[in-house]
Amino acid sequence: MVQTDINENTGNGTIVLKPNNSATWRFNVFIIGSLTLLAFLIAGVFLIQGLWLILPFSGLELIMLYFGLTICVRANTTTEVITFHDNTVIVEKGHTHSEHSWEYQRSWAKIFIKTPEHRGYPKRIYIRSHGKELELGAFLNKEDKESFIYKLKTIVYSRRPENIAQSV
């Protein structure tokens, strides 16, 4: 998902990038709860029949499911905020807050779009300045990357139209 707040005349503003999130944490908790109830009902039937070893493995399975869903939810809360000021471009990445931050001088920063060698793969977008290179929006799908590229072109055209051919 690409959210923008850009001044078309100056090219200053903010682009917020987030992955598409198919399920909320509340829905995931509902799924885990439902599966827990079902698993323990089945394990209870086997426990009554004397097959007690099913119960700990059922619990282990549910614990692994919980950790797997937690990892997926954390990955789906990744956020990148790219802020364009008059003299700087600031890229911040994190989950609930800014965990990593990079600052580039706007006059030296270049945006590069690398097309993949194989057909069907999405483009990769980089910002580069003074030998430092950072990939932007690695988690975006094809359509969101195209939207992001369009927004970046809008910013670069409004700010430095002479450098668009070199950077994009």
N, C-alpha and C positions, 0 to 999 in steps of 0.2 A: 504494500500500500504506500502510495506516495502522496504526502500532503505538502502543499506549498503555500508560502506567504511571501511573495516576491513583488517588489516595486518594479514595474516594467520599464520605467524611465531610468532609474539608477542602477538596477541590477542587484540592489541590496535586499536581503531577506533571509528566509529560512526554508529549508527542505527537510522534512521528517520522513524517514524510511522505516517501515515496519513490515515484517513478514505477514502473509495472510494467515490468520488463525482460524482453524476450522472448528475448534471446540474451546469453550471457556473452562476455567478450573472447576467451576460449580458442576458442569456437565461431567467432567472427568471424575469428580468425587461421586456423583450419582452412579456412574458406570462401575467404579471400584466397589461401592456399597452393594450394588446389585449382584456383582460377581462374587463378592464375599459371602453374601447370604446364600446364593446358589451353591457355592463350593462347600460351605460348612453344612448345608443340608445334605448334600451328597456324602460328605465325609462322615456326618453323623450316622447315616444309614449304614455305612461300612463299619463304623465304630460299634454299633449295636450288634453287628454280625461277628465282631471279634477281630476285625481287621484294623487295628488301631494305628498302624503305620501310615495309613492314608492321610490322617489328620495333620501331622507335621509337614508333610510334603505339600498339602493343600495350602497351608499357611505360608510356606516358603514361596510357592507360586504367586500368591497374592502380594507378598512383600516385593517380589521382583517386578510385578506389574505396576505397583505403586511407584517404585524407583524409575521404571521406564517412562511412565506418564509424567513424572516430575521432570525428567530430563527433557522430554518433548515440550512441555509447557514452558520451561525456562528458555529453550531455544526459540520458541515462538514469541517470547517477550523481548527479544533483542530489538533495540532501537538505535538508529543512527540519525543524528541531527547535524546538518551541514548549514552553517551560518555564514552568509556573505556580508562583510562589512566593506567600507570604502577601501581599507588597506589590507585587510586580512580575510582569510577563509579558515574557519574553525570547524573541525570535524570531531564530533563527540560520539562515542559508542558506549552502550551499556544496556542493562536490563531494567532496573528500577530507577537508576540514576546514572549520571555520567561516570563510567568506570575508567575510560581511556579518552584522552583528548590530544588532538594534533592541531597545530596552528601553522598556517602557510601564509607567506606574503602574497597578497592577491596579484600583484604585478608580475610575480615570477611563477605563480602556480599555473599549471597546464592540466587540462582534462583530456585524458586519452581513452579511446574506446577501442578495445581489441576484439576483433571478430574471431570466433573459434575456427580451428582447423577443420572440424567435422560439422557437417550440416545438422541442424536441429538443436545445437547447443546454444544457450543464450550468450549474448555479448558480455564482455567484462569491462567495467568502467573503473578507471584509475585517476587519482589526482597525484601529480608529481611536481616537486620543487626541490631544488638544491640536492639532488640525489636521493631524496626520500620519496617513496612511492607507497600509496595506500589504495587498496581496492575498496570501492564504494558499492553498497547494495548487493553484496554477494548472495544474499538470501532471497532476493527478489525473483519473481517469475518473469517470463519473457515479456508479457504485456506491460508489467510494472517497470521493467528496465527500459522499454521503449518510451514510456511516459516520462521516466526519469531523464533519459537522454534528451527528450524534447524540452523539458524544463531547464536542463543545463545549457542547451543551445540558446534558449531565450535569455538566460542570464549573461552568457558570454557575448551574444550579439548586442545586448543593450549596453554592455560595459566596454568591450573591446572588439569591434567588428573586424579589425584587421588581423586578429590572431585566431579567428575561428578555423581557418583552413589548416593551420598548423596544429591546433590542439584537438580538433574533433575530426 
